[in-house]
């Protein structure tokens, strides 16, 4: 979960200003958490406390307006009653990491949790698939599977093409908000990484939907490599001090494990 939030913050200033290099200040300019972090925390809250998914997601997003919510999702936040809208946007995948984190001992439970928090909005087959593939990749990383095995399993289960390297993807990649053209690339960024930070740099360097790519790659890399304590502390102290409710859910999440 923290892997998604840090990735989101690091990528936040590059969403509208894409870069094609891994050489950049990790927390540059006016970084801040976006809708990716808010939705991830909402998912954690839902799963930790068995809350009503749609209503709880709305409550969290209303609490943090103006964080970059997409058009359809932005309207859904205030819809009464909230109904799914057949989305296959990459928002399905960027928020789902708590499903794997809280169900490390049971893949079926992790995937069921993924479905529970995804179908409230992104109930298109590709949206559900993107969330499941992300959850599955994180779950496999927590089991100690190596990158090659994770790549093979995700390719087999979800028919994603994971054959390209980050360097091969980067030159022709562009901003895309679909699961189909975000999730495979983000998974590749994590699987090719040598550290948590390297995975986030891979994701941002593609020059696409930077914060979301990093929010998907980040929790996979967190499960693969862990996150350095100084990076955790820096994130909490500099970017989350004005969000005590987010910190509270994070602390409960990690204490749970």
C-alpha positions in Angstrom: 0.0 0.0 0.0 2.7 2.5 0.9 4.5 1.4 -2.3 1.5 2.8 -4.2 1.4 6.0 -2.3 5.1 6.8 -2.7 4.9 6.0 -6.4 1.9 8.3 -6.7 3.6 11.2 -5.0 6.9 10.8 -6.9 5.0 10.6 -10.3 2.5 13.4 -9.5 4.4 16.2 -11.2 5.1 14.2 -14.3 1.5 13.2 -15.3 1.1 16.3 -17.4 4.8 16.8 -18.0 6.1 13.4 -19.3 9.7 12.6 -19.2 11.7 9.8 -20.9 14.5 9.3 -18.5 15.2 7.7 -15.2 17.4 10.6 -14.1 15.2 13.0 -12.2 14.8 14.1 -8.5 12.8 11.4 -6.9 10.6 13.9 -5.1 10.8 17.0 -7.3 9.1 20.3 -7.4 5.6 20.3 -6.0 4.9 16.6 -5.5 1.8 15.6 -3.6 -0.5 12.7 -3.2 -3.3 12.4 -5.8 -6.5 10.5 -6.3 -4.4 7.3 -6.6 -3.4 7.5 -3.0 -6.9 8.6 -1.7 -8.5 5.6 -3.5 -5.8 3.2 -2.3 -6.5 4.3 1.3 -10.2 4.0 0.8 -9.7 0.4 -0.4 -7.6 -0.4 2.7 -10.3 1.1 4.9 -13.0 -0.9 3.1 -11.2 -4.2 3.5 -9.9 -3.6 7.0 -13.3 -2.8 8.4 -15.7 -4.6 6.1 -17.3 -1.3 5.0 -19.7 -0.7 2.2 -17.3 -0.3 -0.8 -19.1 2.3 -3.0 -20.2 4.5 -0.2 -16.8 4.4 1.6 -15.0 5.2 -1.6 -17.2 8.2 -2.1 -16.7 9.4 1.4 -12.9 9.3 1.1 -12.9 11.1 -2.3 -15.3 13.8 -1.1 -13.0 14.3 1.9 -10.1 15.0 -0.5 -11.6 16.9 -3.5 -9.5 18.2 -6.4 -6.9 15.4 -6.3 -7.1 14.7 -10.1 -10.1 12.5 -10.3 -11.0 11.4 -13.8 -14.2 12.7 -15.5 -16.5 9.8 -15.1 -15.1 8.9 -11.7 -15.4 12.5 -10.6 -19.1 12.4 -11.3 -19.5 9.0 -9.7 -18.1 10.4 -6.4 -21.3 12.5 -6.0 -23.8 10.1 -7.6 -26.8 8.9 -5.6 -26.9 6.0 -5.7 -23.4 5.2 -6.9 -23.6 2.8 -9.8 -20.7 1.1 -11.8 -20.1 2.6 -15.2 -18.4 -0.1 -17.2 -14.9 1.5 -17.0 -11.7 -0.1 -18.1 -9.6 2.8 -16.9 -6.3 2.2 -15.1 -7.9 3.5 -11.9 -9.0 -0.1 -11.3 -5.4 -1.2 -10.8 -3.8 1.8 -9.1 -6.0 1.4 -5.9 -6.1 -2.3 -5.4 -2.9 -3.2 -3.6 -4.5 -3.6 -0.2 -6.4 -6.6 -1.5 -3.1 -8.5 -1.9 -1.5 -7.1 1.2 -4.3 -8.1 3.5 -4.7 -11.6 2.0 -1.1 -12.8 1.6 -2.0 -16.3 2.7 -4.9 -16.9 0.3 -4.9 -16.0 -3.4 -8.6 -16.6 -3.9 -9.4 -14.2 -1.0 -7.0 -11.6 -2.5 -8.7 -11.8 -5.9 -12.2 -11.8 -4.4 -11.2 -8.6 -2.5 -10.0 -7.1 -5.7 -13.3 -7.8 -7.4 -15.2 -6.4 -4.4 -13.5 -3.0 -4.6 -13.3 -2.8 -8.4 -16.8 -3.7 -9.5 -18.3 -0.7 -7.8 -16.9 1.4 -10.8 -14.7 -0.5 -13.2 -16.9 -3.4 -14.0 -15.8 -3.8 -17.6 -14.0 -7.1 -18.1 -10.7 -5.3 -18.8 -11.1 -3.2 -15.7 -11.7 -6.2 -13.5 -8.8 -8.0 -15.3 -6.4 -5.2 -14.7 -7.2 -5.0 -11.0 -6.9 -8.8 -10.7 -3.6 -9.0 -12.5 -2.1 -6.3 -10.3 -3.3 -8.0 -7.2 -2.0 -11.4 -8.4 1.4 -10.0 -9.2 1.7 -8.4 -5.8 0.5 -11.6 -4.1 3.1 -13.7 -6.0 5.8 -11.3 -5.0 4.8 -11.7 -1.4 5.2 -15.5 -1.8 8.8 -15.0 -2.8 8.3 -15.8 -6.5 11.1 -14.3 -8.7 10.4 -11.9 -11.5 10.6 -14.6 -14.2 8.0 -16.8 -12.5 5.7 -13.8 -11.9 6.0 -12.8 -15.5 5.2 -16.3 -16.7 2.1 -16.7 -14.4 0.7 -13.3 -15.2 1.1 -13.8 -18.9 -0.6 -17.2 -18.7 -3.5 -16.1 -16.5 -4.2 -12.7 -18.0 -2.8 -12.9 -21.6 -0.8 -9.7 -21.1 2.3 -9.3 -23.3 5.2 -8.9 -20.9 7.9 -9.6 -23.4 9.2 -6.1 -23.9 11.8 -4.5 -21.7 11.4 -1.0 -20.2 13.9 0.3 -22.7 11.9 -1.2 -25.5 8.6 0.2 -24.3 9.8 3.7 -23.6 10.4 5.2 -27.0 6.9 4.7 -28.4 4.9 4.8 -25.2 2.5 7.6 -24.6 -0.1 8.8 -22.1 -2.8 6.1 -21.8 -5.5 5.7 -19.1 -6.7 2.2 -20.0 -5.8 -0.9 -18.0 -4.9 -2.7 -21.3 -2.0 -0.2 -22.0 -1.0 0.6 -18.4 -1.1 -2.5 -16.3 1.3 -4.7 -18.4 3.8 -1.8 -18.7 3.7 -1.1 -15.0 4.1 -4.8 -14.1 7.2 -4.9 -16.4 8.6 -1.8 -14.6 8.4 -3.6 -11.3 9.7 -7.0 -12.5 12.7 -5.4 -14.2 13.7 -3.4 -11.2 16.6 -4.0 -8.8 15.0 -1.9 -6.0 11.8 -0.2 -5.0 13.1 3.2 -6.2 14.3 1.7 -9.5 10.8 0.4 -10.2 9.2 3.8 -9.6 11.9 5.4 -11.8 11.2 2.8 -14.5 7.5 3.6 -14.4 7.8 7.4 -14.5 10.4 7.2 -17.3 7.9 5.7 -19.7 6.4 9.2 -20.2 2.8 8.2 -19.7 0.3 8.4 -16.9 3.3 8.7 -14.5 1.6 8.7 -11.1 -0.7 5.8 -11.9 2.1 3.7 -13.6 4.2 4.2 -10.4 1.2 3.5 -8.1 0.8 0.1 -9.9 4.5 -0.7 -10.1 5.2 0.5 -6.6 3.4 -2.1 -4.5 4.7 -4.9 -6.7 8.2 -3.6 -6.0 7.4 -3.1 -2.4 6.6 -6.8 -2.2 9.7 -7.8 -4.2 12.3 -5.5 -2.6 10.8 -3.7 0.4 10.9 0.1 0.9 13.9 1.7 2.6 12.9 3.1 6.1 14.3 6.6 5.2 12.0 6.8 2.2 9.0 5.8 4.3 9.8 8.4 6.9 10.4 11.1 4.4 7.1 10.4 2.7 5.2 10.5 6.0 6.9 13.5 7.4 6.9 15.7 4.2 3.8 14.7 2.3 1.2 13.2 4.7 1.5 15.3 7.8 -1.7 17.1 6.8 -3.6 13.9 6.2 -3.8 12.2 9.7 -6.7 10.0 8.6 -4.5 8.5 5.8 -1.7 8.0 8.2 -4.1 6.3 10.6 -5.2 3.8 8.0 -1.6 3.1 6.9 -0.5 2.5 10.5 -3.4 0.1 11.0 -2.7 -1.6 7.7 0.9 -2.3 8.6 0.2 -3.2 12.2 -2.3 -5.7 10.9 0.6 -7.7 9.3 
